[in-house]
């Protein structure tokens, strides 16, 4: 496969069973064959997207001492700001050429989750930063929920199989800034080759180029979305759950050509995580004599902690 498949979520949301079934088959095959999909018809409108871009540009333009005041010591980068070069891909020690901010569940509006997750950090310098981020979080969470309902049907599960596991899940909206490159990088990339940890990822900002996907023929191909599309990919948690029927695809963000080094790049992935108590045990529907079980049983929370250690964000 040399290109990223496209689909429209309105097909699944239609009242026509044949259109809904065709969408289920279309995205199931796309995720099985390459693990990536460009999706139209999602719940995030263009106005809200531009509002978020404006807010995150304003944040990353703040002085370094203000940005670093929002870093949470020993927080594993799960909320607030993480400074430039502090995260690296698993198996590497060279930091990626990025800084980022994390929004989680809005605990002010969901106080029943306060015992489960850390609070979001309020950026007092920017009046609308948190309210816009929280609204985008909800729109992407709802989109991800519907995509997982379609995937549940593809896996021959009940349509609402995932609902109980993602309600109040440990999802994260990450605002990434890849700053201008000021000198030739030696080994560092904007984001080195990696697989995502979570169930599925919904990505804003795949229009600017740089994102590449490793297809099943071991070839890097460009993944560029249209302005009204989100790029969606399978994460390692869903790979484990489906016994690799829906494999997590390795991807990266390559450094731009030298004539574009002076340009910043912004990217906004939403990492759909389940509740920490969700079992990631291989589904019985995906295990048989031809496809023996490939993964040990583990809970989502324990798996997440292992991976954050691998990324250099937590100590063991």
Secondary structure by P-SEA (a helix, b strand, c coil): ccbbbbbbccccccccaaaaaaaaaaaaaaaacccbbbbccccccaaaaaaaaaaaaaaaaccccccccccccccccccccccccccccccccccccccbbbbcccccccccccccbbbbbbcccccaaaaaaaaaaaaaaaaaaaaaaaaaaaaccccccccccccccbbbbbbbbbccccccccccccccbbbbcccbbbbcccccccccccccccbbbbbbbcccbbbbbbcaaaaaaacccbbbbbcbbbbcccccccbbbbbbbbbbcccccccccccccccccccccccccccaaaaaaaaaaaaccccc
